[in-house]
Amino acid sequence: MFAKPVLKRTTADARGDVVVLLIGMRINRFWAVHHWLPVALAMPRMLRELGKDHGRGLLGHVLLTASPRTYYVVQYWESKEKLYAYAHSPDMFHHKAWAVINRKERAGRTRGHVGLWHEAYVVPEGSYESIYADMPPFGLAAAHGQIPLDRRGRTAKDRFAHRSSRAQEKETT
């Protein structure tokens, strides 16, 4: 069940733009369990739903906590278009969950109990790099694959300068 570490330095095998979504919740009032628990349980359900259909575009995710009040997920997506499509698809759980949240918010029943947030980034090739030392695939490497560090460069400067063949083709045309 636990991934074994790769006992050398590696980097993520990401090519082209990388789409990253940070999404989370903050418990504002611990005693209001009936408000924040359904929110906390919604994300694992969405991740399971996405895990059953890889065509939706979720490449990988990491569940994290920032404090006893704040929980979030770093998600790596195939494209911003697939992220948007999932978020707006009426047959997916995200759409249903947001409909419930919006109804409760309009009725004034959720204000102040639980905070929700997300940030989405499209990171162009040449604007990200990674290094993993004695780590199993994690984060960007778990989403895009893990390769020996030397294939992208020993320094961060070299890894930032790396261009995939697809990007090189775009630069020459």
C-alpha positions in Angstrom: 0.0 0.0 0.0 2.8 2.4 0.8 4.9 3.5 -2.2 8.6 2.7 -1.9 11.0 5.5 -2.2 13.1 5.8 -5.4 16.6 5.9 -3.9 18.1 8.7 -6.1 17.3 12.2 -7.2 14.4 12.5 -9.6 12.2 15.1 -11.1 8.7 15.3 -12.5 8.2 14.2 -16.1 5.7 17.0 -16.8 5.5 18.3 -20.3 3.8 21.5 -21.5 1.6 23.6 -19.2 0.7 22.3 -15.8 -2.7 22.9 -14.3 -2.8 23.1 -10.5 -5.9 23.5 -8.3 -5.7 24.2 -4.6 -9.1 23.7 -3.0 -10.0 23.6 0.7 -12.1 24.4 3.7 -11.6 26.1 7.0 -13.7 25.2 10.1 -14.7 28.5 11.6 -16.9 27.1 14.4 -15.9 23.6 15.6 -19.2 23.2 17.4 -21.1 23.6 14.1 -20.3 20.0 13.0 -23.5 19.7 11.0 -22.3 22.6 8.8 -18.7 21.6 8.2 -18.8 17.8 8.3 -20.8 17.5 5.0 -18.2 19.8 3.4 -15.3 17.8 4.7 -16.9 14.6 3.4 -17.7 16.0 -0.1 -14.1 16.2 -1.3 -13.2 12.5 -0.8 -16.4 11.7 -2.6 -15.4 13.9 -5.5 -11.9 12.4 -5.6 -13.3 8.9 -5.7 -15.7 9.9 -8.5 -12.8 11.4 -10.5 -10.6 8.4 -9.8 -13.1 6.1 -11.5 -13.0 8.1 -14.7 -9.5 9.1 -15.7 -10.9 10.7 -18.8 -12.2 13.6 -16.7 -8.7 14.9 -16.4 -7.5 14.6 -12.8 -3.9 13.4 -12.9 -3.2 13.3 -9.2 -3.8 14.9 -5.9 -2.4 15.4 -2.4 -4.5 15.8 0.7 -3.0 18.3 3.2 -3.8 20.2 6.4 -2.6 23.6 7.3 -3.9 23.6 10.8 -6.5 21.8 12.9 -9.1 24.1 11.2 -7.9 24.1 7.6 -7.8 21.2 5.1 -7.0 21.3 1.5 -6.2 19.3 -1.6 -3.6 20.1 -4.2 -4.9 18.7 -7.5 -3.0 18.3 -10.8 -5.2 18.4 -14.0 -4.7 17.5 -17.6 -6.0 20.9 -18.7 -8.0 23.8 -17.5 -10.8 22.8 -20.0 -11.2 19.5 -18.3 -11.2 21.1 -14.8 -14.0 23.5 -16.0 -15.9 20.6 -17.6 -15.9 18.6 -14.3 -16.9 21.7 -12.2 -19.8 22.4 -14.5 -21.0 18.9 -15.4 -24.5 18.4 -14.0 -24.0 14.7 -13.7 -21.0 15.0 -11.4 -21.1 15.4 -7.6 -19.3 18.7 -7.6 -22.2 20.4 -9.4 -24.7 18.9 -6.9 -22.6 19.9 -3.9 -22.3 23.5 -5.0 -26.0 23.7 -5.6 -26.6 22.6 -2.0 -24.0 25.1 -0.7 -25.5 27.9 -2.8 -29.1 27.2 -1.5 -27.9 27.2 2.1 -25.9 30.4 1.6 -28.9 32.2 0.1 -31.0 31.1 3.0 -28.4 32.5 5.4 -27.8 29.1 7.0 -24.1 28.7 6.5 -22.5 32.1 7.0 -19.6 32.0 9.3 -19.6 28.2 10.1 -17.3 26.9 7.4 -15.0 28.7 4.9 -14.4 27.5 1.4 -11.7 28.5 -1.0 -9.9 27.5 -4.2 -7.1 28.9 -6.4 -6.4 27.6 -9.9 -3.2 28.1 -11.8 -2.0 27.3 -15.3 1.7 27.1 -15.1 3.5 27.4 -18.5 6.3 25.1 -19.3 9.5 26.8 -18.3 7.9 28.2 -15.1 8.1 25.1 -12.9 10.7 22.6 -11.8 10.9 19.9 -9.2 13.4 17.7 -7.4 12.7 14.7 -5.2 15.5 13.0 -3.2 14.8 9.4 -2.0 11.0 10.0 -2.5 8.3 7.8 -3.9 6.3 9.6 -6.7 4.8 12.6 -5.0 2.9 15.8 -6.1 3.8 16.8 -9.6 5.8 13.6 -10.1 2.9 11.4 -9.0 0.6 13.2 -11.5 3.0 13.3 -14.5 5.5 10.6 -13.8 9.0 10.5 -12.2 12.3 10.5 -14.2 16.0 10.6 -13.2 17.1 14.1 -12.4 19.8 14.1 -15.0 17.3 13.9 -17.8 16.1 17.4 -17.0 19.3 18.9 -15.5 21.1 18.8 -12.2 20.3 22.4 -11.3 17.0 24.2 -10.9 18.2 26.6 -13.7 18.6 23.7 -16.1 15.3 22.2 -15.2 13.5 25.5 -15.7 15.2 25.8 -19.1 14.1 22.3 -20.2 11.6 22.2 -23.1 9.5 19.2 -24.1 9.7 18.2 -27.8 6.1 19.6 -28.2 7.3 23.0 -26.8 10.3 22.9 -29.0 8.2 22.3 -32.1 6.0 25.3 -31.2 9.1 27.5 -30.8 10.4 26.6 -34.3 7.1 27.1 -36.1 
